[in-house]
Amino acid sequence: MATSKFVKAILDPKTNWFAAVHKKTIETRLRKYGLRYDDLYDPMESLDIKEALNRLPREIVDARNQRLLRAMDLSMKHEYLSPELQAQQTPFRSYLSDMLALVSG
């Protein structure tokens, strides 16, 4: 149990400076392409992820697919979203984690 608390303390951005810097770096990179952290889950990797995506409303899955297509398009063009659009992005707004916990547990 102590190891679990120790590991959580190391990985928590609120208590660990390095974790906070890492989270900020991930956030910046996701904003450049207009992605959310949950978009990075691969449905081919796990049946739980695939099932969680199947249980989500169609609009959420369509928005996810649009974000992924836009990110691939920007990456192929070696471009980023405009600074105005980057400011509107919410990289850590979760839409899949709750459903994934429901499916896994």
N, CA, C and O of each residue as an XYZ file, in Angstrom:
420
protein
N       0.822     -1.189      0.000
C       0.000      0.000      0.000
C       0.865      1.250      0.000
O       0.519      2.232     -0.658
N       1.970      1.239      0.714
C       2.860      2.402      0.753
C       3.477      2.648     -0.617
O       3.668      3.795     -1.020
N       3.787      1.571     -1.332
C       4.346      1.725     -2.669
C       3.345      2.401     -3.588
O       3.712      3.247     -4.403
N       2.101      2.034     -3.458
C       1.059      2.634     -4.278
C       0.965      4.138     -4.031
O       0.857      4.912     -4.982
N       1.003      4.558     -2.778
C       0.962      5.979     -2.450
C       2.208      6.684     -2.971
O       2.133      7.815     -3.453
N       3.342      6.023     -2.875
C       4.598      6.593     -3.362
C       4.558      6.802     -4.867
O       4.942      7.860     -5.363
N       4.096      5.800     -5.584
C       4.011      5.896     -7.041
C       3.031      6.996     -7.442
O       3.309      7.769     -8.358
N       1.886      7.072     -6.761
C       0.916      8.119     -7.053
C       1.498      9.500     -6.808
O       1.238     10.433     -7.569
N       2.290      9.634     -5.742
C       2.904     10.928     -5.435
C       3.909     11.332     -6.499
O       4.032     12.513     -6.825
N       4.626     10.360     -7.039
C       5.622     10.651     -8.084
C       4.936     11.075     -9.384
O       5.412     11.975    -10.075
N       3.830     10.433     -9.709
C       3.150     10.686    -10.987
C       2.143     11.831    -10.931
O       1.626     12.237    -11.972
N       1.857     12.351     -9.763
C       0.864     13.410     -9.614
C       1.462     14.766     -9.979
O       2.412     15.205     -9.331
N       0.928     15.447    -11.008
C       1.471     16.747    -11.412
C       1.338     17.830    -10.337
O       2.051     18.833    -10.379
N       0.429     17.632     -9.373
C       0.256     18.624     -8.312
C       1.404     18.586     -7.303
O       1.716     19.599     -6.675
N       2.032     17.417     -7.148
C       3.090     17.287     -6.147
C       4.486     17.131     -6.748
O       5.480     17.342     -6.054
N       4.571     16.770     -8.013
C       5.868     16.520     -8.631
C       6.090     17.508     -9.777
O       5.304     17.565    -10.723
N       7.156     18.273     -9.680
C       7.467     19.274    -10.691
C       7.674     18.642    -12.063
O       7.170     19.158    -13.061
N       8.403     17.541    -12.127
C       8.677     16.896    -13.412
C       7.382     16.393    -14.065
O       7.208     16.525    -15.276
N       6.484     15.823    -13.270
C       5.206     15.355    -13.808
C       4.395     16.528    -14.344
O       3.714     16.397    -15.361
N       4.463     17.674    -13.668
C       3.737     18.861    -14.134
C       4.296     19.360    -15.465
O       3.537     19.747    -16.353
N       5.609     19.351    -15.603
C       6.243     19.772    -16.856
C       5.878     18.800    -17.974
O       5.591     19.212    -19.098
N       5.891     17.524    -17.660
C       5.533     16.514    -18.658
C       4.079     16.697    -19.115
O       3.795     16.636    -20.311
N       3.163     16.920    -18.171
C       1.751     17.120    -18.509
C       1.580     18.359    -19.383
O       0.801     18.340    -20.335
N       2.296     19.430    -19.071
C       2.213     20.661    -19.862
C       2.729     20.426    -21.287
O       2.163     20.949    -22.247
N       3.792     19.646    -21.421
C       4.346     19.324    -22.738
C       3.341     18.516    -23.559
O       3.131     18.798    -24.739
N       2.728     17.525    -22.943
C       1.717     16.720    -23.635
C       0.544     17.600    -24.050
O       0.038     17.483    -25.166
N       0.114     18.482    -23.148
C      -0.997     19.379    -23.455
C      -0.675     20.270    -24.652
O      -1.520     20.458    -25.528
N       0.527     20.815    -24.696
C       0.940     21.682    -25.800
C       0.936     20.923    -27.119
O       0.464     21.435    -28.135
N       1.460     19.705    -27.104
C       1.511     18.922    -28.346
C       0.118     18.520    -28.819
O      -0.152     18.521    -30.020
N      -0.760     18.178    -27.893
C      -2.126     17.822    -28.289
C      -2.864     19.029    -28.840
O      -3.620     18.898    -29.803
N      -2.662     20.200    -28.253
C      -3.316     21.427    -28.727
C      -2.890     21.769    -30.153
O      -3.699     22.264    -30.937
N      -1.631     21.511    -30.495
C      -1.135     21.843    -31.837
C      -1.925     21.131    -32.925
O      -2.099     21.655    -34.026
N      -2.401     19.929    -32.605
C      -3.138     19.144    -33.594
C      -4.633     19.069    -33.308
O      -5.379     18.470    -34.083
N      -5.080     19.669    -32.208
C      -6.499     19.666    -31.879
C      -6.995     18.335    -31.360
O      -8.153     17.978    -31.577
N      -6.140     17.596    -30.681
C      -6.510     16.288    -30.154
C      -6.827     16.354    -28.670
O      -6.453     17.301    -27.979
N      -7.518     15.339    -28.197
C      -7.722     15.126    -26.768
C      -6.930     13.887    -26.368
O      -6.633     13.028    -27.198
N      -6.598     13.812    -25.101
C      -5.787     12.690    -24.621
C      -6.485     11.354    -24.892
O      -5.828     10.373    -25.241
N      -7.799     11.310    -24.735
C      -8.536     10.067    -24.977
C      -8.510      9.648    -26.445
O      -8.754      8.482    -26.754
N      -8.221     10.572    -27.346
C      -8.122     10.229    -28.769
C      -6.940      9.296    -29.034
O      -6.911      8.617    -30.061
N      -5.982      9.254    -28.137
C      -4.779      8.462    -28.348
C      -4.986      6.973    -28.069
O      -4.145      6.151    -28.433
N      -6.098      6.627    -27.427
C      -6.390      5.213    -27.198
C      -6.688      4.534    -28.530
O      -7.461      5.045    -29.340
N      -6.060      3.366    -28.750
C      -6.216      2.631    -29.999
C      -7.203      1.480    -29.811
O      -6.947      0.585    -29.005
N      -8.324      1.482    -30.534
C      -9.293      0.396    -30.371
C      -8.765     -0.965    -30.828
O      -9.320     -1.997    -30.452
N      -7.720     -0.979    -31.618
C      -7.130     -2.245    -32.057
C      -6.227     -2.836    -30.971
O      -5.859     -4.009    -31.031
N      -5.877     -2.025    -29.992
C      -4.981     -2.475    -28.932
C      -5.704     -3.312    -27.883
O      -5.143     -4.266    -27.345
N      -6.943     -2.952    -27.597
C      -7.667     -3.615    -26.519
C      -9.145     -3.739    -26.888
O      -9.741     -2.825    -27.457
N      -9.709     -4.871    -26.555
C     -11.137     -5.064    -26.795
C     -11.971     -4.175    -25.881
O     -13.085     -3.797    -26.242
N     -11.447     -3.834    -24.698
C     -12.161     -2.941    -23.783
C     -12.321     -1.554    -24.396
O     -13.386     -0.946    -24.289
N     -11.276     -1.057    -25.030
C     -11.336      0.260    -25.670
C     -12.326      0.224    -26.828
O     -13.117      1.149    -27.012
N     -12.273     -0.848    -27.602
C     -13.200     -0.990    -28.732
C     -14.648     -1.025    -28.250
O     -15.516     -0.384    -28.842
N     -14.909     -1.767    -27.183
C     -16.266     -1.857    -26.639
C     -16.712     -0.526    -26.047
O     -17.868     -0.133    -26.206
N     -15.804      0.173    -25.366
C     -16.149      1.479    -24.798
C     -16.517      2.461    -25.910
O     -17.469      3.227    -25.762
N     -15.785      2.451    -27.010
C     -16.109      3.325    -28.143
C     -17.449      2.947    -28.769
O     -18.202      3.820    -29.201
N     -17.745      1.662    -28.818
C     -19.025      1.220    -29.372
C     -20.212      1.666    -28.514
O     -21.310      1.874    -29.030
N     -19.993      1.812    -27.215
C     -21.078      2.198    -26.307
C     -21.288      3.712    -26.243
O     -22.318      4.170    -25.748
N     -20.341      4.482    -26.731
C     -20.481      5.936    -26.707
C     -21.501      6.397    -27.748
O     -21.722      5.705    -28.743
N     -22.121      7.555    -27.531
C     -23.038      8.095    -28.548
C     -22.312      8.366    -29.867
O     -21.123      8.685    -29.878
N     -23.029      8.238    -30.954
C     -22.465      8.386    -32.301
C     -21.800      9.744    -32.501
O     -20.764      9.825    -33.161
N     -22.372     10.812    -31.944
C     -21.809     12.159    -32.121
C     -20.402     12.260    -31.521
O     -19.522     12.904    -32.091
N     -20.203     11.628    -30.382
C     -18.889     11.680    -29.720
C     -17.852     10.917    -30.539
O     -16.717     11.369    -30.696
N     -18.247      9.766    -31.055
C     -17.318      8.968    -31.873
C     -17.009      9.698    -33.179
O     -15.866      9.687    -33.634
N     -18.010     10.329    -33.785
C     -17.780     11.092    -35.015
C     -16.838     12.269    -34.767
O     -15.965     12.545    -35.590
N     -17.007     12.964    -33.641
C     -16.113     14.079    -33.309
C     -14.689     13.578    -33.102
O     -13.730     14.237    -33.503
N     -14.553     12.415    -32.477
C     -13.224     11.818    -32.274
C     -12.573     11.510    -33.620
O     -11.403     11.821    -33.839
N     -13.341     10.897    -34.517
C     -12.800     10.559    -35.835
C     -12.403     11.810    -36.615
O     -11.386     11.809    -37.308
N     -13.190     12.869    -36.509
C     -12.856     14.128    -37.177
C     -11.556     14.717    -36.620
O     -10.716     15.203    -37.378
N     -11.394     14.672    -35.291
C     -10.148     15.185    -34.693
C      -8.939     14.381    -35.168
O      -7.884     14.944    -35.460
N      -9.105     13.058    -35.241
C      -7.995     12.216    -35.690
C      -7.650     12.482    -37.160
O      -6.475     12.560    -37.518
N      -8.669     12.622    -38.005
C      -8.420     12.913    -39.423
C      -7.750     14.271    -39.600
O      -6.822     14.413    -40.396
N      -8.230     15.276    -38.848
C      -7.620     16.606    -38.936
C      -6.166     16.554    -38.484
O      -5.303     17.177    -39.102
N      -5.888     15.815    -37.408
C      -4.515     15.717    -36.906
C      -3.601     15.032    -37.925
O      -2.463     15.457    -38.122
N      -4.091     13.987    -38.565
C      -3.282     13.314    -39.591
C      -3.034     14.235    -40.777
O      -1.931     14.267    -41.322
N      -4.050     14.976    -41.174
C      -3.912     15.913    -42.288
C      -2.884     16.998    -41.963
O      -2.016     17.300    -42.783
N      -2.981     17.583    -40.771
C      -2.020     18.617    -40.363
C      -0.607     18.052    -40.289
O       0.352     18.709    -40.693
N      -0.482     16.838    -39.775
C       0.836     16.225    -39.655
C       1.464     15.982    -41.030
O       2.653     16.227    -41.230
N       0.656     15.503    -41.969
C       1.179     15.248    -43.315
C       1.602     16.543    -44.005
O       2.539     16.548    -44.803
N       0.907     17.641    -43.696
C       1.238     18.943    -44.286
C       2.327     19.683    -43.512
O       2.746     20.771    -43.905
N       2.784     19.082    -42.402
C       3.786     19.724    -41.536
C       3.300     21.087    -41.051
O       4.044     22.067    -41.057
N       2.034     21.125    -40.631
C       1.420     22.353    -40.138
C       0.799     22.098    -38.775
O       0.663     20.953    -38.344
N       0.422     23.186    -38.098
C      -0.296     23.113    -36.830
C      -1.574     23.933    -36.949
O      -1.737     24.709    -37.890
N      -2.483     23.756    -35.986
C      -3.660     24.607    -35.930
C      -3.238     26.052    -35.684
O      -2.159     26.303    -35.148
N      -4.078     26.989    -36.069
C      -3.781     28.399    -35.807
C      -3.787     28.627    -34.290
O      -4.452     27.899    -33.553
N      -3.050     29.632    -33.832
C      -3.020     29.909    -32.385
C      -4.411     30.153    -31.785
O      -4.654     29.812    -30.627
N      -5.317     30.738    -32.564
C      -6.670     30.974    -32.074
C      -7.397     29.648    -31.814
O      -8.060     29.484    -30.790
N      -7.264     28.713    -32.749
C      -7.902     27.406    -32.568
C      -7.214     26.596    -31.478
O      -7.875     25.858    -30.747
N      -5.892     26.723    -31.359
C      -5.176     26.018    -30.297
C      -5.667     26.461    -28.927
O      -5.774     25.647    -28.010
N      -5.966     27.750    -28.783
C      -6.424     28.277    -27.495
C      -7.792     27.715    -27.111
O      -8.128     27.671    -25.928
N      -8.580     27.285    -28.090
C      -9.914     26.752    -27.816
C      -9.911     25.265    -27.461
O     -10.923     24.742    -26.995
N      -8.796     24.586    -27.675
C      -8.743     23.143    -27.475
C      -8.735     22.777    -25.990
O      -8.237     23.526    -25.150
N      -9.297     21.611    -25.692
C      -9.356     21.085    -24.323
C      -8.772     19.673    -24.312
O      -9.520     18.696    -24.338
N      -7.445     19.556    -24.275
C      -6.814     18.245    -24.431
C      -7.114     17.230    -23.325
O      -7.081     16.024    -23.572
N      -7.400     17.694    -22.133
C      -7.620     16.738    -21.041
C      -9.088     16.623    -20.642
O      -9.390     16.108    -19.566
N     -10.001     17.090    -21.483
C     -11.433     16.849    -21.247
C     -11.717     15.422    -21.689
O     -11.613     15.087    -22.869
N     -12.072     14.608    -20.741
C     -12.222     13.181    -20.999
C     -13.630     12.848    -21.492
O     -14.617     13.412    -21.021
N     -13.702     11.936    -22.435
C     -14.990     11.438    -22.901
C     -15.023      9.915    -22.909
O     -16.094      9.323    -23.036
N     -13.871      9.278    -22.775
C     -13.790      7.829    -22.900
C     -13.482      7.136    -21.573
O     -13.847      5.975    -21.391
N     -12.836      7.808    -20.669
C     -12.349      7.171    -19.433
C     -13.472      6.576    -18.591
O     -13.331      5.468    -18.074
N     -14.587      7.296    -18.445
C     -15.698      6.776    -17.643
C     -16.281      5.498    -18.241
O     -16.533      4.523    -17.534
N     -16.487      5.522    -19.549
C     -17.038      4.338    -20.217
C     -16.036      3.189    -20.188
O     -16.430      2.030    -20.063
N     -14.761      3.495    -20.302
C     -13.727      2.474    -20.247
C     -13.680      1.835    -18.868
O     -13.511      0.621    -18.761
N     -13.826      2.619    -17.821
C     -13.869      2.077    -16.462
C     -15.093      1.181    -16.285
O     -15.012      0.146    -15.623
N     -16.210      1.565    -16.863
C     -17.429      0.775    -16.788
C     -17.258     -0.567    -17.505
O     -17.682     -1.607    -16.999
N     -16.644     -0.536    -18.667
C     -16.436     -1.756    -19.453
C     -15.400     -2.663    -18.794
O     -15.581     -3.879    -18.744
N     -14.319     -2.076    -18.291
C     -13.229     -2.860    -17.700
C     -13.622     -3.457    -16.352
O     -13.223     -4.572    -16.016
N     -14.399     -2.712    -15.591
C     -14.687     -3.131    -14.214
C     -15.916     -3.909    -14.129
O     -16.301     -4.339    -13.042
